[in-house]
């Protein structure tokens, strides 16, 4: 029985990155032996155990053979005669297929160290094509390590495209797709995740509403980058710089899905795309089972982002409607996140990356002004029931009108 540190912990240690999670492989042991030594079995599909003292994960070395569709369609052999090299062979990328023994020596049968030096994400073997989830995983790794100069090997991209064109991606579960996507959105360069998936034709099933945006033009005056798909990923880049919130990044990704519904005869104009985007966002969220906080902010961003862009032109009553519809009174933090999406949209255009966006500050201050209207004074004046709401609306419009006359609106 021998124990090896494997996978991401070895990879990150060699890269000089902090090691977060440690996974171990046990070679030459049986389930009975592990249980006898006090390990607690937790794996259902294959034998994984928790160490009796550290609670870290120890898995028996295993081989896998494709026996069905999707991520879970495998037969597993975790017998005691499976070797370390056989276990490493089933892994996705060479940089994840290294091990370290108890003396600190590196076992690297598939040249992971060389690929680390060459900044290359490369598959270990042709068995890569047996697991469709690897298309998303490799794209996520590309998003994580893009900042260090890593790219996906051409031959690996070819296999990813083969998986996508085989239809195997359809057999993934929505939960796994969302899990990989959410993790990718929180990486330093989430736009790379979607660029890679687009490159290998892997967006069309799970992300159909996003996939159609490439090739749809915007007016060159406002969008020098022209293409809506390119603009979308530029907005996502800007959202990363502005916020570490998952919902903000998801809303940035989906804010312009309505442009996919614009009739081509109307291009490059997209009148009404704000409302047209609501149905595609709901369809996407239903398909990938995005959490409610992501859905709600995405819908808000789609419907009202152009209101904020035109904030200085809005009448006080219109601004008040935006606050009401967005529930800025009860959820000011979410409204602040919405304004970050608007900032990202304004900056996510060629040549506008470093431009100011005073509209967001103006709208935020306007919300504070309207929020400071004291409803108690209205009640003390004797108003009741529906009259209270009516008087509150009027007082808020008056406060916003006064605010607008005093605010130094840029020209």
C-alpha positions as CSV (number, residue, x, y, z in Angstrom):
1,X,0.0,0.0,0.0
2,X,1.5,3.3,-1.2
3,X,0.1,6.8,-0.9
4,X,0.7,9.6,-3.5
5,X,-0.4,13.3,-3.6
6,X,-2.0,13.8,-7.0
7,X,-3.6,16.2,-9.3
8,X,-4.1,19.9,-8.7
9,X,-2.0,20.0,-5.5
10,X,1.1,18.8,-7.4
11,X,0.3,21.1,-10.4
12,X,0.0,24.2,-8.2
13,X,3.0,23.3,-6.1
14,X,5.1,23.1,-9.2
15,X,3.7,26.4,-10.4
16,X,4.5,28.1,-7.1
17,X,0.8,28.7,-6.4
18,X,-0.9,28.2,-3.0
19,X,-2.1,24.6,-2.6
20,X,-5.8,24.7,-1.4
21,X,-7.0,21.1,-1.6
22,X,-4.9,18.0,-1.3
23,X,-6.1,14.8,-3.0
24,X,-4.3,11.4,-2.5
25,X,-4.3,8.2,-4.4
26,X,-3.7,4.9,-2.7
27,X,-2.1,2.1,-4.7
28,X,-2.1,-1.5,-3.7
29,X,-5.0,-1.4,-1.2
30,X,-8.5,-2.7,-1.0
31,X,-11.7,-1.3,0.4
32,X,-11.5,-3.7,3.3
33,X,-7.9,-2.6,4.1
34,X,-8.9,1.1,4.1
35,X,-11.8,0.5,6.4
36,X,-9.6,-1.6,8.8
37,X,-7.3,1.4,9.1
38,X,-10.1,3.7,10.2
39,X,-10.8,5.5,6.9
40,X,-14.4,6.5,6.3
41,X,-15.8,5.6,2.8
42,X,-17.7,8.4,1.1
43,X,-17.6,7.7,-2.6
44,X,-20.6,6.1,-4.3
45,X,-19.3,5.7,-7.8
46,X,-15.8,4.6,-6.8
47,X,-14.0,4.2,-3.5
48,X,-13.1,7.5,-1.9
49,X,-12.2,7.7,1.8
50,X,-11.7,10.3,4.5
51,X,-8.6,10.1,6.5
52,X,-9.5,9.3,10.2
53,X,-7.5,12.3,11.5
54,X,-7.1,14.9,8.8
55,X,-10.4,14.2,7.0
56,X,-8.6,14.7,3.6
57,X,-9.7,12.6,0.7
58,X,-7.9,9.4,-0.3
59,X,-9.1,7.5,-3.4
60,X,-8.1,4.0,-4.5
61,X,-6.2,4.0,-7.7
62,X,-8.7,3.2,-10.5
63,X,-9.3,2.7,-14.2
64,X,-12.4,3.7,-16.0
65,X,-14.1,2.2,-19.1
66,X,-16.8,4.0,-21.1
67,X,-20.1,2.1,-20.7
68,X,-22.8,4.7,-21.3
69,X,-23.5,8.3,-22.2
70,X,-22.6,11.5,-20.4
71,X,-20.4,12.3,-17.4
72,X,-21.3,9.3,-15.3
73,X,-21.4,6.5,-17.9
74,X,-18.3,4.6,-16.8
75,X,-17.5,1.3,-15.3
76,X,-14.8,1.5,-12.6
77,X,-12.0,-0.9,-11.7
78,X,-10.5,0.0,-8.3
79,X,-8.9,-3.3,-7.5
80,X,-5.6,-3.4,-5.6
81,X,-3.6,-4.3,-8.8
82,X,-4.3,-0.9,-10.6
83,X,-1.0,0.9,-10.9
84,X,-0.4,4.6,-10.3
85,X,0.4,5.1,-14.0
86,X,-2.9,3.6,-15.0
87,X,-4.7,5.9,-12.6
88,X,-2.9,9.0,-13.9
89,X,-3.7,7.9,-17.5
90,X,-7.4,8.4,-17.0
91,X,-7.0,12.0,-16.0
92,X,-7.9,14.9,-18.3
93,X,-4.8,17.1,-18.7
94,X,-1.1,16.2,-18.4
95,X,-0.6,19.0,-15.9
96,X,-3.2,17.2,-13.7
97,X,-1.7,13.8,-14.2
98,X,1.3,14.1,-12.0
99,X,1.9,12.6,-8.5
100,X,4.3,13.2,-5.6
101,X,5.4,10.4,-3.3
102,X,6.1,10.7,0.4
103,X,9.7,11.8,-0.3
104,X,8.7,14.6,-2.5
105,X,9.7,13.0,-5.8
106,X,7.5,13.7,-8.8
107,X,6.1,10.9,-10.8
108,X,5.3,12.3,-14.3
109,X,4.7,9.6,-16.9
110,X,2.8,11.8,-19.3
111,X,5.1,14.9,-19.4
112,X,3.1,17.3,-17.3
113,X,6.1,19.2,-16.2
114,X,7.1,19.9,-19.8
115,X,3.6,21.1,-20.5
116,X,3.7,23.4,-17.4
117,X,7.0,24.9,-18.8
118,X,5.4,25.3,-22.2
119,X,2.2,26.8,-20.7
120,X,0.2,24.1,-22.5
121,X,-3.2,22.5,-21.6
122,X,-2.9,19.1,-23.3
123,X,-5.0,16.0,-22.9
124,X,-3.3,12.8,-21.5
125,X,-4.8,10.3,-23.9
126,X,-7.5,9.7,-26.5
127,X,-9.7,8.5,-23.7
128,X,-10.3,12.2,-23.1
129,X,-13.2,12.0,-25.6
130,X,-15.1,9.6,-23.3
131,X,-16.0,12.3,-20.8
132,X,-17.9,15.3,-22.3
133,X,-17.6,17.3,-19.0
134,X,-13.9,17.7,-19.9
135,X,-14.8,20.2,-22.7
136,X,-16.1,22.5,-19.9
137,X,-13.3,21.7,-17.5
138,X,-10.5,22.4,-20.0
139,X,-12.2,25.7,-21.0
140,X,-12.4,26.6,-17.3
141,X,-8.7,25.8,-16.8
142,X,-8.0,28.0,-19.8
143,X,-9.9,30.8,-18.0
144,X,-7.9,30.2,-14.8
145,X,-4.4,30.1,-16.3
146,X,-4.8,32.5,-19.2
147,X,-3.1,35.2,-17.0
148,X,0.0,33.0,-16.9
149,X,0.2,32.5,-20.6
150,X,-1.4,29.1,-20.9
151,X,-3.3,28.0,-24.0
152,X,-5.1,24.8,-25.1
153,X,-3.1,22.5,-27.4
154,X,-4.4,22.3,-30.9
155,X,-4.9,18.6,-30.7
156,X,-6.9,19.0,-27.5
157,X,-9.1,21.6,-29.1
158,X,-9.7,19.1,-31.9
159,X,-10.9,16.4,-29.5
160,X,-13.1,19.0,-27.7
161,X,-14.7,19.8,-31.0
162,X,-15.2,16.2,-31.8
163,X,-17.0,15.7,-28.4
164,X,-19.2,18.8,-29.1
165,X,-20.1,17.6,-32.6
166,X,-20.9,14.1,-31.3
167,X,-23.9,15.4,-29.2
168,X,-22.4,14.0,-26.0
169,X,-22.6,17.4,-24.3
170,X,-26.4,17.0,-24.3
171,X,-26.1,14.1,-21.8
172,X,-24.4,16.3,-19.1
173,X,-26.6,17.3,-16.2
174,X,-27.6,20.9,-15.8
175,X,-26.1,20.9,-12.3
176,X,-22.7,20.0,-13.6
177,X,-22.9,22.5,-16.5
178,X,-23.8,25.3,-14.0
179,X,-21.1,24.2,-11.5
180,X,-18.4,24.4,-14.2
181,X,-19.8,27.7,-15.6
182,X,-20.1,29.3,-12.2
183,X,-16.6,28.4,-11.3
184,X,-15.4,29.7,-14.7
185,X,-17.2,33.0,-14.1
186,X,-15.2,33.4,-10.9
187,X,-11.9,32.9,-12.6
188,X,-9.6,35.8,-13.5
189,X,-10.5,35.6,-17.2
190,X,-14.0,34.0,-17.6
191,X,-14.3,35.4,-21.1
192,X,-11.8,32.8,-22.1
193,X,-14.1,30.0,-21.0
194,X,-16.8,31.2,-23.5
195,X,-14.2,31.9,-26.2
196,X,-13.0,28.4,-26.0
197,X,-16.4,26.9,-26.0
198,X,-17.4,29.0,-29.0
199,X,-14.2,28.0,-30.8
200,X,-15.0,24.2,-30.5
201,X,-18.7,24.6,-31.2
202,X,-19.7,23.7,-27.7
203,X,-22.0,26.7,-27.0
204,X,-24.9,25.7,-29.2
205,X,-26.8,23.4,-26.9
206,X,-26.4,24.6,-23.3
207,X,-25.8,28.3,-24.2
208,X,-27.8,28.7,-27.4
209,X,-29.0,32.2,-26.5
210,X,-25.4,33.3,-26.1
211,X,-24.1,31.4,-29.2
212,X,-26.2,33.3,-31.6
213,X,-24.8,36.7,-30.7
214,X,-21.6,36.3,-32.7
215,X,-22.1,37.9,-36.2
216,X,-24.9,40.2,-35.0
217,X,-23.7,43.8,-35.6
218,X,-24.1,46.9,-33.4
219,X,-23.9,50.6,-34.6
220,X,-20.2,51.4,-35.1
221,X,-20.7,54.8,-33.5
222,X,-21.4,53.3,-30.1
223,X,-19.7,49.9,-30.6
224,X,-16.4,50.1,-32.6
225,X,-16.0,46.4,-32.0
226,X,-19.3,45.9,-34.0
227,X,-19.9,42.2,-33.1
228,X,-22.4,41.6,-30.3
229,X,-20.6,38.4,-29.2
230,X,-17.3,40.2,-28.9
231,X,-18.9,43.1,-27.0
232,X,-20.5,40.6,-24.6
233,X,-17.2,39.1,-23.6
234,X,-15.6,42.6,-23.3
235,X,-18.4,43.5,-20.9
236,X,-17.7,40.3,-18.9
237,X,-14.0,41.3,-18.7
238,X,-15.0,44.7,-17.3
239,X,-17.3,43.1,-14.8
240,X,-14.4,41.1,-13.5
241,X,-12.5,44.3,-12.9
242,X,-15.5,45.9,-11.1
243,X,-16.9,43.0,-9.0
244,X,-16.2,39.7,-7.5
245,X,-19.9,38.9,-7.4
246,X,-21.1,35.9,-9.4
247,X,-24.5,37.5,-10.2
248,X,-22.8,40.6,-11.5
249,X,-20.7,38.6,-13.9
250,X,-23.6,36.4,-15.0
251,X,-25.7,39.5,-15.6
252,X,-22.9,41.1,-17.6
253,X,-22.7,37.9,-19.8
254,X,-26.5,37.9,-20.5
255,X,-27.4,41.6,-20.6
256,X,-27.7,41.8,-24.4
257,X,-29.3,38.4,-25.2
258,X,-32.2,40.4,-26.6
259,X,-30.1,41.4,-29.5
260,X,-30.3,37.8,-30.7
261,X,-34.0,38.4,-31.2
262,X,-33.6,41.5,-33.3
263,X,-34.9,40.9,-36.9
264,X,-31.9,41.1,-39.3
265,X,-33.7,43.7,-41.4
266,X,-33.3,46.1,-38.4
267,X,-29.6,45.6,-37.9
268,X,-27.4,47.3,-36.6
269,X,-30.2,48.9,-34.6
270,X,-31.7,46.9,-31.7
271,X,-34.7,48.9,-30.5
272,X,-36.5,47.1,-27.7
273,X,-33.7,44.6,-27.1
274,X,-34.0,45.3,-23.4
275,X,-37.4,43.6,-23.1
276,X,-36.7,41.1,-25.8
277,X,-33.9,39.8,-23.6
278,X,-36.1,38.6,-20.8
279,X,-37.4,35.4,-22.5
280,X,-33.9,34.3,-23.6
281,X,-32.5,34.9,-20.1
282,X,-35.3,32.9,-18.5
283,X,-34.8,30.1,-21.0
284,X,-31.0,30.0,-20.4
285,X,-31.5,30.1,-16.6
286,X,-34.1,27.3,-16.7
287,X,-31.8,25.1,-18.9
288,X,-28.6,25.5,-16.8
289,X,-30.5,25.9,-13.5
290,X,-28.9,29.2,-12.6
291,X,-29.7,30.4,-9.0
292,X,-32.4,33.0,-8.5
293,X,-30.0,35.8,-7.5
294,X,-28.3,35.4,-10.9
295,X,-31.5,35.2,-12.8
296,X,-33.0,38.3,-11.1
297,X,-30.0,40.5,-11.6
298,X,-29.7,39.4,-15.2
299,X,-33.4,40.2,-15.9
300,X,-32.9,43.6,-14.2
301,X,-29.8,44.4,-16.2
302,X,-31.4,43.5,-19.5
303,X,-34.5,45.5,-19.0
304,X,-33.0,48.7,-17.4
305,X,-29.4,49.0,-18.4
306,X,-30.2,51.5,-21.2
307,X,-32.2,53.6,-18.7
308,X,-29.0,54.1,-16.7
309,X,-27.0,54.9,-19.9
310,X,-29.6,57.7,-20.6
311,X,-29.9,58.7,-16.9
312,X,-29.3,62.4,-17.5
313,X,-32.1,62.5,-20.0
314,X,-34.7,60.8,-17.8
315,X,-37.5,62.6,-16.2
316,X,-37.7,62.3,-12.4
317,X,-40.9,60.3,-12.7
318,X,-39.2,57.8,-15.1
319,X,-36.2,57.5,-12.8
320,X,-38.6,56.8,-9.9
321,X,-40.3,54.0,-12.0
322,X,-36.8,52.4,-12.4
323,X,-36.3,52.5,-8.7
324,X,-39.7,50.9,-8.1
325,X,-39.3,48.2,-10.7
326,X,-35.8,47.3,-9.4
327,X,-37.0,47.4,-5.8
328,X,-34.1,49.7,-4.9
329,X,-35.8,50.7,-1.7
330,X,-35.6,47.2,-0.1
331,X,-32.6,45.9,-2.0
332,X,-30.1,48.7,-2.4
333,X,-27.1,46.3,-2.5
334,X,-28.6,44.5,-5.5
335,X,-29.2,47.9,-7.1
336,X,-25.6,48.8,-6.6
337,X,-24.6,45.5,-8.3
338,X,-27.0,46.4,-11.2
339,X,-25.1,49.7,-11.6
340,X,-21.8,47.7,-11.8
341,X,-23.3,45.8,-14.7
342,X,-24.2,49.1,-16.4
343,X,-20.6,50.3,-15.8
344,X,-19.2,47.2,-17.3
345,X,-21.5,47.5,-20.4
346,X,-20.4,51.1,-21.0
347,X,-16.7,50.2,-20.6
348,X,-16.9,46.9,-22.6
349,X,-16.5,48.6,-25.9
350,X,-13.4,49.2,-28.0
351,X,-11.8,52.5,-27.0
352,X,-14.2,53.0,-24.0
353,X,-12.4,50.7,-21.6
354,X,-11.0,53.6,-19.5
355,X,-13.8,56.1,-20.0
356,X,-15.7,57.7,-17.1
357,X,-19.3,56.6,-16.5
358,X,-20.9,59.4,-14.3
359,X,-24.4,58.0,-14.9
360,X,-24.0,55.3,-12.3
361,X,-23.0,57.8,-9.6
362,X,-25.9,60.1,-10.6
363,X,-28.4,57.3,-10.4
364,X,-27.1,56.1,-7.1
365,X,-27.2,59.5,-5.5
366,X,-30.7,60.0,-6.9
367,X,-31.8,56.7,-5.2
368,X,-30.4,58.0,-1.9
369,X,-32.3,61.3,-2.3
370,X,-35.6,59.5,-3.0
371,X,-35.0,57.1,-0.2
372,X,-34.6,59.9,2.3
373,X,-38.2,61.1,1.8
374,X,-39.8,60.5,5.2
375,X,-43.0,58.6,4.9
376,X,-43.7,59.3,8.6
377,X,-44.3,62.9,7.8
378,X,-46.9,61.9,5.2
379,X,-48.7,59.7,7.7
380,X,-48.6,62.5,10.3
381,X,-50.3,64.8,7.8
382,X,-53.3,62.5,8.0
383,X,-53.1,60.5,4.7
384,X,-54.3,56.9,4.8
385,X,-54.2,53.8,2.7
386,X,-53.5,54.3,-1.0
387,X,-53.1,58.0,-0.4
388,X,-49.9,57.4,1.5
389,X,-48.3,55.7,-1.5
390,X,-49.6,58.4,-3.9
391,X,-48.2,61.2,-1.7
392,X,-44.9,59.3,-1.2
393,X,-44.5,59.1,-5.0
394,X,-45.2,62.8,-5.4
395,X,-42.7,63.7,-2.7
396,X,-40.1,61.5,-4.2
397,X,-40.6,63.0,-7.7
398,X,-40.3,66.5,-6.2
399,X,-37.1,65.5,-4.4
400,X,-35.7,64.1,-7.6
401,X,-36.7,67.2,-9.6
402,X,-34.8,69.4,-7.1
403,X,-31.8,67.0,-7.1
404,X,-31.7,67.2,-10.9
405,X,-31.6,71.0,-11.0
406,X,-28.7,71.0,-8.5
407,X,-26.7,68.1,-10.0
408,X,-23.7,69.2,-12.2
409,X,-24.7,67.1,-15.3
410,X,-21.7,66.7,-17.6
411,X,-22.1,67.8,-21.2
